[in-house]
Amino acid sequence: MMSLAVKAKNLRDSRTIHMAKKDETKVIYAGRDPESNFGIVNPPVYHASTVLFPTADALEHYAKLPVKYGRHGTPGTFALEEAMSELEGGYKSALAPSGLAACTISLLAFLSTGDHLLMVDSVYGPTRAFCETTLKRMGIEVTYYDPLIGADIAGLIKPNTKVVYTESPGSRSFEIQDIPAISAAAKAHGDITVMMDNTWATPLYFKAFEHGVDISIHAATKYIVGHSDAMLGIVTTNKESWKKLRATHRSVGLCCAPDDAYLALRGIRTLAVRLDRHCQNAMVLCEWLKERPEVEQVLYPALPDDPGHEIWQRDFKGATGLFAFVLNEGTKAQSHALLDNTPLFGMGYSWGGFESLIVPNDVVERSVNAWTHKGPSFRIHAGLEDSGDLITDLQKGFDAFRKAK
């Protein structure tokens, strides 16, 4: 008769087989270990600071133990790190209290005084602010580059260049970068670490490590959590980059709340089906907006006529719910009228949750190529609502836009 231990081992082996297949299966099983938690499906939440050691010898050799202090992690946070590493195809992951913290700790880990950073010009605004303040104060040189530069980034690399930072697409202007070409150019010039803010695509729709990236960064606040109720950042690295990232991460005391880690794990389980619905709704809204006479351009790489569509189609496995559109013209009063008359679209500076959002999107933070559009721009996150209801809501907003002065 098969023992319980053998049955448990067979079950784990079976799940390993499942996890080796499609992402839609991985999101269900990654980071789970019911056999270690009395058969409970979800890893439990551990609220912990102090961890007690059974013997003086264990206390003396605590560094060898997996659980030793709350800030260093618990079985709950370890489960999330394991799940993200599995989905990313990376080596290991570290958690941070916000997406911005994940961006900044990655830069701090690989840059020192006298180093040079190549930063994409379409980068997330708070990351740009970190470059302009903290990094410059540390004596780190920052050069912003055109997101469409591709392999020509080689011409900007200096002897002291240590990091090339990418974000594709940009979360406001939505340029798609040629990540393989940029990564190859960086690697050809020696010891340069390639980082990517992969929040828009998530690990399901862009496989960063397969395209030459060393560090993949996520504002897990967005799609990973998926319910607009937790702040969290996650950094996943390849094997070569892990030691340096982990050392800096620990030395500055970063950690995340155990409840937020639990919410992220819960969000991962539905990530595949949510992203599919986000994309469906975004495509419907984009196609509708393209037909509006007021609209100059819709910025969404999944559209066949988008400038970045060819590279998106080559490198990405799907598109998510965040996009923007630009109007031909319009006054501030008209913009406010549109925003105030689309009640299904909340006005809030985040995205990735179940609800649709809309905010003004006038892009002004550029160092290389200026934002050339003259009319007002808006950024939309397409939520999980019925697309017909969302279109009806936008129609009301445009009606108000035309009536306003």
Protein Blocks (a to p, Z undefined) as FASTA:
>chain_A
ZZfklmmmmmmmmmmmmmmmcfklmmmmgopafklngopabacddddfbdcdfbfklmmm
mmmpmblbfklopfklmmmmmmmmmmnopabdcddfbfklmmmmmmmmmgcehiacdddf
kbcfklmmmmmmmmmmnopacddddfklmmmlmmmpcfklcbdcdddddfklopacdfkl
mmmmmmmnojadddddfklnommlocfklnopabdcddfklmmnonopaccddddddfkl
mmmmmmmmmmnopacdfklmmmmmmmmmmmmmmmmmmmmmmmmmmmmmmmpmklmbdcdf
kbmklmklmmmmmmpgbdcfbdcdddfbdcfklmmmmmmmmmklccdddehiabdcdddf
bdfbdfkbccfbfbdcddddddfbdfklmmmmmmmmmmmmmmpZZ
